[in-house]
């Protein structure tokens, strides 16, 4: 079981993605903004971070930079409705492990976890 931090300013999206994470057999940790996510990350030390891009206060790119500064090998995934080519290029430039367009489902969670395990060398 992995701890997965979900960051999104939409309560609906947080609840939905948290439910998928739980259905996939993992622990869901949620944050509804960037500053809270950084604080929660430091306390909970999740294995995987799923982050929206378009958020007030601090966008997902800024969150990625801050969290990668704390842990350069952090497994970080963007989940956003705004998945344009420019957005994908910026995500790659920030060394995100991947990106998916919303909405995602339980199969998306399973795929992300599988990718994380392949990086760790877990079978």
JOZIZI-V348147 format. One record per helix or strand of 3 or more residues. SS is the DSSP state (@ for helix, = for strand). FROM is the first residue (numbers start at 1). TO is the last residue. If there is no record, write none. Layout:
{{SS & FROM & TO} {SS & FROM & TO}}
This chain:
{{= & 3 & 7} {@ & 11 & 23} {= & 27 & 31} {@ & 34 & 44} {= & 48 & 51} {@ & 60 & 70} {= & 75 & 80} {@ & 85 & 93} {= & 98 & 101} {@ & 106 & 120}}
